[in-house]
């Protein structure tokens, strides 16, 4: 499967040939066809393996963040960068755009929903468990992934370069401030009640 993934990343869908995969894997085309009767079946299996690995890596970062809560936002940003600025994301984008309404396009969408959406939810849940406000956490995670996703698409036009890191550093500071501000404002205050009583 690693050979198929490497070929897909290098040649993308249009240049991908099952015969090349069989040759690289050192098996007969007949043996490969027995396991994967069509090109699209092989492609989806390869993409699922990519998604499975990226999900596993994300869960390791979340576990690391739980052990070091002060690094939560930094690790969230690192996780978004590791996926959206990688060949893994460009590969999934390429496969989705072949024909979004085709069985292949639908299959890619289902895999993204099965493996990528749970990662975002896991970050939200972990940040809430760490004592942060749900509404603010949802915004921070959603905006972090949206920014990284946008720069991931930009790779199709030009190398994001230093722009991404500068923007994400600014966002990192903003995200920290959002969570800290909510934590401060959530502390109960008795002043208004005391004023009303005095009146």
C-alpha positions in Angstrom: 0.0 0.0 0.0 2.9 2.3 0.7 3.9 2.0 -3.0 0.4 3.0 -4.1 0.4 6.0 -1.8 3.8 7.1 -3.1 2.7 6.8 -6.7 -0.5 8.7 -6.0 1.3 11.6 -4.4 3.8 11.7 -7.3 1.5 11.2 -10.3 -1.9 12.2 -8.9 -5.1 10.5 -10.0 -4.8 11.1 -13.8 -1.3 9.7 -14.0 -1.9 6.8 -11.6 -1.8 3.3 -13.2 -2.5 0.1 -11.3 0.1 -1.6 -13.5 2.7 0.7 -12.0 1.6 -0.2 -8.5 1.9 -4.0 -9.3 5.3 -3.5 -10.7 6.6 -1.5 -7.8 5.1 -4.0 -5.3 6.6 -6.9 -7.2 3.3 -8.7 -7.7 1.5 -9.8 -10.9 -1.2 -7.5 -12.2 -3.6 -10.4 -11.8 -2.9 -10.8 -8.1 -3.4 -7.1 -7.6 -6.6 -7.1 -9.5 -7.9 -9.9 -7.3 -7.6 -7.6 -4.3 -8.5 -4.4 -6.0 -10.7 -5.0 -9.1 -10.7 -1.3 -10.1 -8.4 1.6 -10.0 -10.8 3.6 -7.8 -11.0 0.8 -5.2 -7.2 0.9 -4.9 -7.1 4.7 -4.8 -9.7 4.8 -2.0 -7.9 2.1 0.0 -4.7 4.1 -0.3 -6.4 7.3 0.8 -7.9 5.6 3.8 -4.5 4.5 4.9 -3.3 8.1 4.5 -6.2 9.4 6.6 -5.7 6.7 9.2 -2.1 7.7 9.7 -2.9 11.4 9.9 -5.6 10.7 12.4 -3.2 8.6 14.5 -0.6 11.4 14.4 -3.3 14.0 15.5 -4.3 11.8 18.4 -0.7 11.6 19.6 -0.5 15.4 19.6 -3.7 15.6 21.6 -2.3 13.2 24.1 0.8 15.3 24.3 -1.3 18.4 24.8 -3.2 16.8 27.7 0.1 16.1 29.4 1.3 19.7 28.8 -1.9 21.9 28.8 0.2 25.1 28.4 1.1 23.9 24.9 -2.5 23.1 23.8 -2.9 25.9 21.2 0.6 25.5 19.9 0.1 21.8 19.3 -3.3 22.5 17.7 -1.6 24.8 15.2 1.1 22.3 14.6 -1.5 19.6 13.9 -3.4 21.8 11.4 -0.1 22.6 9.6 1.1 19.0 9.4 -2.0 18.0 7.5 -3.1 20.9 5.4 0.4 21.9 4.3 1.3 18.4 3.3 1.0 16.2 0.2 -1.7 14.3 2.1 -4.1 17.2 1.9 -3.2 17.9 -1.7 -3.8 14.3 -2.6 -7.3 14.3 -1.0 -8.1 17.6 -2.7 -7.0 16.2 -6.1 -9.1 13.1 -5.7 -12.2 15.0 -4.6 -12.0 17.3 -7.6 -11.8 14.4 -10.1 -15.6 14.3 -10.0 -17.2 15.2 -6.7 -20.5 13.5 -7.6 -18.8 10.2 -8.8 -18.5 7.1 -6.6 -14.8 8.1 -6.2 -15.7 11.7 -5.1 -18.4 10.4 -2.7 -15.9 7.9 -1.3 -13.3 10.5 -0.7 -15.9 12.7 1.1 -17.0 9.8 3.3 -13.4 9.1 4.2 -12.8 12.7 5.1 -15.9 12.7 7.3 -14.9 9.5 9.0 -11.3 10.4 9.7 -10.9 14.2 9.6 -14.0 15.5 11.4 -13.4 13.3 14.5 -9.9 14.9 14.8 -11.4 18.4 15.0 -14.0 17.1 17.5 -11.2 15.5 19.6 -9.4 18.8 19.8 -12.6 20.6 20.9 -13.3 17.9 23.5 -9.8 18.0 24.9 -9.7 21.8 25.2 -13.1 21.8 26.9 -11.9 19.0 29.3 -8.9 21.2 30.1 -11.4 23.8 31.5 -12.0 26.1 28.5 -15.3 27.5 27.4 -17.1 25.4 24.7 -18.1 28.4 22.5 -14.6 29.9 22.5 -13.0 26.5 22.0 -15.2 25.8 19.0 -14.2 29.1 17.5 -10.5 28.6 18.1 -10.4 25.1 16.6 -12.6 26.0 13.7 -10.6 29.1 12.8 -7.3 27.4 13.2 -8.3 24.7 10.8 -9.9 27.2 8.4 -6.7 29.2 8.2 -4.5 26.2 7.6 -6.9 24.8 5.1 -6.9 28.1 3.2 -3.1 28.1 3.0 -3.2 24.4 2.0 -5.3 25.3 -1.0 -2.9 28.2 -1.8 -0.2 25.6 -2.3 -1.9 24.9 -5.7 -0.9 28.5 -6.7 2.3 29.3 -4.9 4.4 28.2 -1.9 2.9 29.7 1.3 6.4 30.3 2.5 6.9 32.5 5.6 3.5 34.1 5.2 1.8 31.1 6.7 4.1 31.0 9.7 3.8 34.7 10.4 0.0 34.6 10.1 -0.3 31.5 12.3 2.0 33.1 14.9 -0.4 36.1 15.0 -3.4 33.7 15.2 -1.7 31.7 18.0 -1.5 34.8 20.2 -5.1 35.8 19.4 -6.3 32.2 20.1 -4.5 32.2 23.5 -6.0 35.6 24.3 -9.5 34.4 23.4 -9.3 31.4 25.7 -7.7 33.4 28.5 -10.2 36.2 28.3 -13.1 33.8 28.6 -11.5 32.1 31.6 -11.1 35.5 33.3 -14.6 36.7 32.4 -16.1 33.4 33.6 -15.1 34.2 37.2 -18.1 35.2 39.2 -18.4 38.8 40.4 -20.5 40.0 43.3 -20.2 43.7 42.6 -23.4 44.2 40.6 -25.5 42.4 43.2 -23.9 44.5 46.0 -24.8 47.7 44.1 -28.4 46.6 43.6 -28.6 45.8 47.3 -27.3 49.1 48.3 -29.8 50.9 46.1 
